[in-house]
C-alpha cells in the first residue's frame, strides 16, 4: 500500500548512542518532514526537505541531522542521544502544492535512558 | 507568517452529543486549512481540508468544518459523537505562498463518555 513507512517502531537507546530513524515514501512526494510529539507540546518540526538534496531546519533541530539523497528516503540521525530526545517521532510527506494534506507514518517511539 | 490556535486542550462530550472542536488561524494570504485525527498509538490521518472550493467541507466519519473568513475560524463539528471518535484532533494551515510548510495547532483531545 502506498504511504509513509517508518522503522523501527520502538527503540531504546543509552545516553550518548547514535542511531538513524528511517523514513520512506512511495508517493513521489516532494516535501518530507520530521516531527516530534511530546505530551502537551503538540507536533514540533525538527527538519524538513522540499526535494532531493534540499533540507532545512525546523523549530527544534538541535541534536538531529537529516539528508535527502533520493525523493523516497528521508532518514533522521540522532548524533548523541540524550534523555530529552525521548519522544514519539513522526515522518510525513506531501506534494508541494499547499492545497495537499500531509501523509504521516505510524511513528517511532524512542526512549533514551 | 501563519499561526493556528485550538481552543481547549481537552473536550469532553457524551455519546450522541454534538462535537465542536475550535480552530482559529491567522495568515496574511488566503489559507488552506486541514483537520487531522490521531487515534491512540497511530500517526495522524487527514480528516478533511478547505481549499477555497466550498466553505462547508465534509470529511470522513461524519465530520464537517466550516471556513469563516470574517472570524478566521475553521471549527470541526459532528452532530452525534460516537465512542470511536475519541482521539486527538489537530488543525493545520498551509499558505498559498512561501515555503508551504504547514503549521499545526497544539491539538485537542476528544473524550467521549458513554
Interface residues (C-beta under 8 A of the other chain):
Chain A: X4 X31 X33 X40 X41 X42 X43 X45 X48 X50 X58 X90 X92 X96 X97 X98 X99 X101 X102 X103 X104 X105 X106 X107
Chain B: X9 X32 X34 X36 X41 X42 X43 X44 X45 X46 X49 X51 X90 X92 X94 X95 X96 X99 X100 X101 X102 X104 X105 X106 X107
